[in-house]
Amino acid sequence: MGEHVLITGGAGFIGRHLSQNLLARGHDVRVLDCLVEQVHGTEAKPPESDGVELVVGDVRDPHVLRRALAGIDSVVHLAAEVGVGQSMYAIERYVSVNDLGTAVLLEALAKKPVRRVVVASSMSIYGEGLYRDADGKLVEDATRKQAVSLSWDPVDDLGRPLRPIPTPEWKRPSLASVYALTKYAQERMTIAVAPAYGMEAVALRLFNVYGPGQALSNPYTGVLAIFASRLANGKPPLLFEDGRQRRDFVHVKDVAEAFALALETGAAKGEVYNIGSGQDRSVVDIAEALATAMGRPSIAPEIVGKARTGDIRHCFADTAKAARELGFLARQDFTEGLARLSEWVAGQRAHDRIGEARRELEIRGLVA
């Protein structure tokens, strides 16, 4: 028996894929989205519905929320400002949309509870991922000392290199950016408030999501979309530090499946899950593979050799808990995923705004 599901921020990248997944499962889907220009462009207009009901409005508006929540059984909360770098200067905006928006939503739900709320959290809450030192001990609070080291990688107190390993959900948060702070607040607020009103809550900590439909002209979106925009304009991807930082890239179709499972799996209530591929790749390898997939292998990435405030070195997902309790496994092949992304990009018009975004950071002293 299908439910009536509300997706906040549902006209965006992940929301569109999730809508189609839920419709295929027999659910009815309503989307609440304010169609913000940075994500949807200057000519923002409602997306083609494909069976999805769209309510245009801000998640911080209680009157709009009341209308959006009418007849709803469960909620997926995706509405958020996204971007580590931008969050370090657009502080009020990020805190308002992400945390006040979540507070207004939860207050509305307190008056009209639903069965379950699934909130999108982020791998950014971990800061640096989990490491192991030369003696085999786990290190949760790795720090970097670029000023006194020839390496960008964290080291222990004796100057010995630390080895990055998959990061599990039990690792203590290390909130290195305003974005990370707001995502952690969204997650904790939802898990604290929902049960008090008889609702179930689940949080998904998303790693680097990629795939067709990402906002190519948004310089603060996912790294693969940023690289694709640069390559589509005949420019090299810009890689901070030395490009050897390692990340976990997970396809948006897998992420949509994870949200659907989080809505439906009884044992998930009250839990937090990493959603990634379980595979780590260096950023420079990603940039080169995307250039090849887009037919531009001669455009080599440009190594910036600088770090942005709030950036971390290595973080990739331990997905064992999601596999065990949600039945989630990332199934999309990465090479095929890049090929499909490249085909989609070829039909889009991408405005490369990474230069102006970098200047914004430099003006504020957020690149060193």
Number of C-alpha atoms within 10 A of each C-alpha: 5 12 18 17 25 27 26 27 26 27 30 23 19 23 25 22 21 26 27 18 17 21 17 10 13 12 16 19 25 23 26 27 22 21 22 17 12 15 21 21 14 10 8 13 13 14 13 11 15 10 12 18 15 20 20 17 19 20 26 18 12 15 12 15 20 14 11 22 22 11 13 18 18 23 25 26 25 22 24 23 24 18 20 21 23 22 22 19 15 14 14 12 14 25 21 16 19 25 22 18 22 25 20 17 22 19 15 16 20 17 10 15 21 20 15 24 29 27 29 19 28 23 26 28 25 25 24 27 29 25 23 17 16 12 7 10 10 16 19 19 16 23 16 16 13 14 8 7 12 8 14 20 20 24 20 15 9 6 10 11 16 21 17 22 18 17 22 18 19 10 14 14 19 17 18 19 22 23 28 25 20 27 27 25 20 25 24 16 16 25 23 12 18 23 17 10 15 13 20 24 27 24 28 23 22 21 25 22 24 25 24 21 17 23 21 28 22 23 26 23 21 20 20 23 25 25 25 26 27 26 25 23 12 12 17 22 26 22 21 19 18 16 21 18 19 21 22 24 26 25 24 25 21 22 26 20 19 25 25 19 17 30 25 14 12 12 10 20 20 18 17 23 27 26 33 30 26 20 17 18 15 14 21 22 14 20 26 20 17 23 25 16 19 20 13 17 15 10 17 16 23 16 16 13 13 14 18 17 16 19 17 23 21 25 24 28 28 22 22 18 17 23 15 10 16 21 13 23 19 21 12 14 11 16 12 11 19 23 17 15 23 21 14 14 22 12 8 12 12 20 16 22 16 19 11 11 15 18 13 16 18 13 9 10 11 18 18 12
